[in-house]
């Protein structure tokens, strides 16, 4: 199994680089060079190719092997980074990101989205059922580390790294990963799909994907399982800030501490699944714990506002609030690994010629579910007030537990 997990870890690590680059490093780099907050925010439009993964996932299924797609897309990312290294960085006083830089960043996202489809499809084909837990631990943890490296470590190196050296370093990383994808023995042994498993005609394609056993249930679960958690995780730190917790302290606990706890939770989830824990009991346990943690956060907010309690330095309530942030991220990492394992298990039931598209559909819905309430939580709190908003989030967090009772036995 190690021969499979090590190359997957390396490839998922570089897959997280573009996200960290554009969510962590690029906004700060643009702001430091004098760009307005509006123009920094508009740069997020470069993420558009990620929303269109289903447009090219059928091509990955129908044309060539996933290993070739993975190698070419990863090498292409290195080429784009090499071209970016040859361009001057965005400068102060410019109306926006230069067209050439913006175009190459758009290509970077396009290549990363294609690589994402190919790598997920390769993992679906490569991992045996007993290896799904450790495999998805590698997927989640390595991706988070890659994003942290690009968004944090490279940011720390910016004083000594020029724009050119930064992108040359990224290009070298991608080319090494492309060589790994092509040469890794475990990936070279992947068989090509037989002619009988070629993709069906377009008119029947979506129907064939949705007809895979358990697809509709899994799609509904991944769309809803993070609603309450994402709303709370985006809103609770802001409410603590309003109640006297300092921004640097929140940055430490909700940034570094949360990332460490999330990785530990993801690793524990894979370990438990590798120890033959059944997926359904594990999900039920973790979702109950997550619901209890959110109930404690809701009660804390009610207590603070009703009694005028303080979150001053050294108080028990302050420590409990900050620890609850880390606990929720720990449980969130655990439930994410378990859910990704269920997604991959469902995609393995699809015909080989549909697996890339099938997993891309589930992954897109999972991302949409994460973004849906995370983006709306602030508006809900402003419109309803923090207490009704957190009560609603509590109800949403209970829904996946009810939904699990309808789970098909083929997946769990």
Secondary structure by P-SEA (a helix, b strand, c coil): caaaaaaaaaaaaaaaaaaaaaaccaaaaaaaacccaaaaaaccccccccccccccaaaaaccccaaaaaaaaaaaaaaaaaaaaaccccccccccccaaaaaaaaaaaaaaaaaaaaaaaaaaacccccaaaaaaaaaaaaaaaaaaaaacccccccccccaaaaaaaaaaaaaaaaaaaacccccccccccccccccccccaaaaaaaaccaaaaaaaaaaccaaaaaaaaacaaaaaaaacccaaaaaaaacaaaaaaaaaaaaaaaaaaaacccaaaaaaaaaaaaaaaaaaaaaaaaaaaacccccccccaaaaaaaaaaaaaaaaaaaaaaaaaaaaaaaaaacccccaaaaaaaaaaaaaaaaaccccaaaaaaaaccaaaaaaaaaaaaaaaaaaaaacccccc
